[in-house]
Amino acid sequence: MQFGADGIWVSNHGGRQLDGGPASFDVLPQIAQVVRKRVPVIFDSGIRRGEHVFKALACGADIVAIGRPIIYGLYLGGAAGVTSVFEHLNKELAITMQLAGTKTIAAVKETSLID
């Protein structure tokens, strides 16, 4: 990329201090469109369920970061808790993919959430 970025991280971290700013999820498709796959787009705002992972991927994220659920899993169950969180998110993502008729992550990324 012209300015030396290796990726674009889309997050609302600190969003409470910028009252009235756009939600990260709302601007994700526009950011992905401008980036045009030149670098990875990483999204990490409010991911709590497998359905959220699906939506982020469908809206242009290449990578979905999962922070808070992992911290909760670590606190409540150590390494086993973290494993449990990943397993649960993967199960929810698989169910969402089945309901949407997508068999692969590539197919999810081609899914349009807007008519």
N, C-alpha and C positions, 0 to 999 in steps of 0.2 A: 504494500500500500504506500502511497506517496508520502505519508507522514510517519511511517515506521510502526504503525500499530499492528500487533499480532492478533488482535481480536477486539470485539466490541462487547462490553459487559453492560447489559440493560438491567437496572435495579432501581428500586425506589428507596434504597437505604438513605435515611435522613429525610424521607418524604414528609414526615411530620413537621419539619422545619420549613418546608416550602409549600405551605397551605395553598391549595388552588392549582398546583402544578398537575400536569397530565399523569394519569396512572401509567405505570410501566407497560402493562399489558396492552393498553390502548395505543401506545406508540410503537410497540414491537413490530407490527407488520410494515410500517413506514420505514423503520430503521433497517429491517432486513431487505427491503426493496432497494434502498439507497446503497447498502453494502454490496449487494449483488454477489454474494458468495466469495468475495475477495479475501475475507477473513472470517473466522467463526463468530457467530453471534451467540453469546451466552446470556441466558435469562435466569434471574433468580428472585423473583418477587412474588411472595405469597404462595409458593408451591406447597400444598398440603395433601394432595390426593393424586392418584394416577391420572384422573381426568384433567387435572391442571397441567400435568406433563404433556398429555396429548394436545391440549389446546395451545400450549407454548410452542411445541414442535410444528403444529399446523399453521401457526402464525409467523413462522420464520426463524425460530430459535434452532441453532445447530446443537447446542448443549443446554441442558436444564440443570441448574444447580439447586440442590436441596439442602437448605441450612437448618432451619428451626426443627423440623421433624427429626433430623439426625441427632441434633443436640438433645432433644427430649429423649430419644431412644437411648443415647449414651448415658444420660443421667439416670434413667429409670432401670436400665438393664445392662449397662456396660457394652461390650462388644456384641453380645447376644441381642441386646436391645437395638443396636444399629442394624444388625443383620435382619432382625424382624421388621424394622421400618422399611428397608429396601425390598424385602420379600412382599410386604403388604402393598407398597407402591407399584411394584412390578405386576402383582396380581390385578390391582385396579386398572393399571394401564392396559393389560391384556384384555380385560373385560371391555373396556372402552373401545379398544381397537376392534374387537369382535363385533360390538354393536354398530360401529361405524363402517364395518366391512373392509377394514384395512388389515393386511396380513403382515406388513413390514413397516419399519420406521420410515423407510423411503416413501411408502404409500401414505403414511400419516403426514409427512412433510408436503405431499401433493394435495392434501385435503383442504378444501376451502370451508371455513366456518361461516362465511357470508355468502348469501345468494348472489 
